[in-house]
Amino acid sequence: MAASRVFGRWCSSAPRAKVTRWERLRNSRLGVWCSSLLSDYKEACREVIVGAYQQPLKASIYLGLLGGAWACYYTNPDDASFETSLLETANKLGLLSPWIRNGSSDGHVQDLLRLRNQSRLRHLSLGVASLAYHVDYDPAASLYEAQCSALSVPWAELPGRVLDVGFAGRWWVLDTRMKDYDVNEEEFRHMAPALATTQPPGAQETDRSQRLHQESWRALEMSAEDIEQAEREEEERKAAGQARL
């Protein structure tokens, strides 16, 4: 009896296979969950590659949409770019005389500058595009209306407060308003209708005008017959003058 117990203890104390820490981690719940997750991602990637190989047109469309979305996100303008564009346009208008500024461009820029000076301009990024809108009060103001969250501007009024839309690295409303910013339309209000509706010259008229302008700078070329005729006319004028005397 005692011998059997000693033999059993000896067998139980025999060296077992050593389990490494990596194997214990892999066999744990976390390891099993990560392994199944990687297997699912591997299967999903395989299905994407097989689907792209079977339907290349559809895959190209999706790839183009993803690339376009990434490009829009990368070129999405921020609030600093809006302020920079606003100041640049204000400087352009400042270099012009008030008599030749476009009234629409100048009024729009002056309104934006007034809101900027009052700290009422806000910027909202939508990922692929941005919005510039205005609020009623400066958040740093100590007014009750400016500090009370219950009186803040609701999101339903945001479309009516949007001042500009930023997309693809540009602020489209500001660029549109600055078109022909150096043309004062008020100066042409009292012009005749025929002059006010004058169309720009075509390509043929432009080429003809340029050709005539270039020819006007050329030196005058005269043949021998022209020179002799000019000399005879000069002699005749002199003879006629002497006969009158």
Secondary structure by P-SEA (a helix, b strand, c coil): caaaaaaaaaaaacccccccaaaaaaacaaaaaaaaaaaaaaaaaaaaaaaaaacaaaaaaaaaaaaaaaaaaaacccaaaaaaaaaaaaaaaaacccccccaaaaaaaaaaaaaaaaccbbbbbcccbbbbbcccccccccccccccccccccccccccccccccccccaaaaaaaaccccccccccccccccccccccccaaaaaaaaaaaaaaaccccccaaaaaaaaaaaaaaaaaaaaac
